[in-house]
Amino acid sequence: MFDGTGDINLSAENLGLVAIVETGSGTGYYWRRFADGKIEIFSRFNLTLGGPLDVVFPIAFTAPPLIFIQENGGAKVNGWVLRVRGLSKAGFSVAWNTWSPCGSGAAIDVCYHALGN
């Protein structure tokens, strides 16, 4: 309990934060590894609307990670749903569900965030 009579000294450890021990980056991606073994990747890639794509992580996980993926716009169509399939510790494939072929073949920008061990 803090009573206001002394200083509070905060550290990464008592806040539950884990140190970053390694990082890397390249065209369209940034990754970091934490002291507890977790890996976090932020990346983006270009994709042709309607076409398949295999994505390889710039650093491999020890198990399939949790992944968030988002179309970053470009084609301005709404007849397509981007989905991840074949998620593994090395990467994933992008596939599409469609209810309208409007915009097929257009280039879009896609971002993903992966987090795991």
Secondary structure, DSSP 8 states (H G I E B T S, - for coil): ---SSS-----TTTTT---EEEEEEETTEEEEEETTS-EEEEEEEEEETT--EEEE-SS--SS--EEEEEE--SS---SEEEEEES--SSEEEEEEEES--TTTT-EEEEEEEEEE-
